[in-house]
């Protein structure tokens, strides 16, 4: 297993989107919350020392799935 990678996610509102899930925004250290494609990716060590940003909903750490090598 490789070293896990994490992003910070926060729910947007309380309504489900067309897939039946609550929409999420992802933290970007330069621009704030936005798309997953622009999210800042953290190692487990980075995540342990990084303070979660303040948002309307409590942000949480989300582990990214492993990508094949």
N, C-alpha and C positions, 0 to 999 in steps of 0.2 A: 504494500500500500504506500502510495506517495504521501507527502505532507499535505494534510487537508488545507483548503483555502476557504475563506469566509467573506461574506459581504454583510453590510448592515441594511436591513429592510424595515419599512414602516408601512402600515396599512393606510389606504387613502379612503376616507369616509367609511361608511358602513354598508354600502350597497354592493351586491355581487355584480361582476361583469358578465358578459355573455357566456363565459365558460363555467359560471356558477361559483367563481372564486372572488374573494375580495381583492381589488387591485392593490398592487404593492409598488412602492417607490424605493429606490436603492441609493445609498449614500455615496457621493462623490466628494472627496476631500477638498476639491477646488470650487465646485459649483453647487454643493448642497444635494438635495434629493432629486432624482431623475431616473433615467432608464437603466436597466441592468447592463446594457452594453457600455455605458460610461461609468459604471460603479467602480469604486476603489476596492481592490481585492487585497485581503489581509491574510498573512500566515497566522497560524494558531498563536505563535509568540506575540505577533503584532496585536492581535485581538485581545490578548490578556492585559495589555498595557494601554489600550486605546479607550478613551471615555466615549460612551454612546452619545450622539448628538441629541439635543432636545427637539421634540416634535409634538404635534397634536396627539399622536398615538405613540405609545412606548416602542421605540425601535428595538429590534432584536437581531442577534447574530444568526445568519443562515449559512449553513455549510453548502458549498457548491459541489455538484457531483464531479467525480473524477472524470477526466478526459483521457481517452485511449492514447497511448504513446505512439 
